[in-house]
């Protein structure tokens, strides 16, 4: 849901990862989905499971964008 993603904090809440909101402060979703595992680790997402979940979500968002934006 791209409307939800526009509010990164609420998007993280919907993923049940809102405790990592400070790591994404000041970023828009387009920046967030470009983050790597290393970027998230540096930003404070220390849990491997959370980073894996986010990377999977980022991958799905990017795939959706590639398939639906011409």
DAQUITA-V288402 format. One record per backbone hydrogen bond with DSSP energy under -0.5 kcal/mol. NH is the residue of the N-H (numbers start at 1). CO is the residue of the C=O. Records with the same first field share a line. If there is no record, write none. Layout:
NH->CO ; CO
//
This chain:
5->1
6->2
7->4
8->6
11->7
12->8
13->9
14->10
15->11
16->13
17->12
20->17
21->18
23->20
24->20 ; 21
25->22
27->24
31->28
32->28
33->29
34->31
35->32
40->36
41->37
42->38
43->39
44->40 ; 41
45->40
46->44
51->47
52->48
53->49
54->50
55->51
56->52
57->53
58->54
59->55
60->56
61->57
62->58
63->59
64->60
65->61
66->62
67->63
68->64
69->65
70->68
//
